[in-house]
Amino acid sequence: MKRIVYHKLVRDKIPEMIEKDGKSCVCSELSNEDYITMLDRKLNEELAEYQESKSMEELADLLEVMSAVAVARGSSLDEVETIRKKKKDMRGGFEKKILLESVIEQGN
């Protein structure tokens, strides 16, 4: 019998999918504090996967984790989107593809 240790946050249906595949798994429920810690790790994991693949599926996974983080921290993805839009209105987006190379300060 082979045992693979993951110790990572997974989507809600993953344990049942593992069992449907004829395997068994050991899971536990995280405390709220540990859940947020593991979500932060999951954000890094999903970002790295997106950076490697550049796939829209990985980008969607990143968005799913972002949504979970917002809810876990007492907010929502809608609130994050509202904040994003306000910042875009005030500071602009990234459509113009501007690379800031340097700033020259006028000395006294």
Secondary structure, DSSP 4 states (H G I P E B T S, - for coil): -----------TTHHHHHHHTT------PPPHHHHHHHHHHHHHHHHHHHHHH--HHHHHHHHHHHHHHHHHTT--HHHHHHHHHHHHHHH--STT--------PPP-
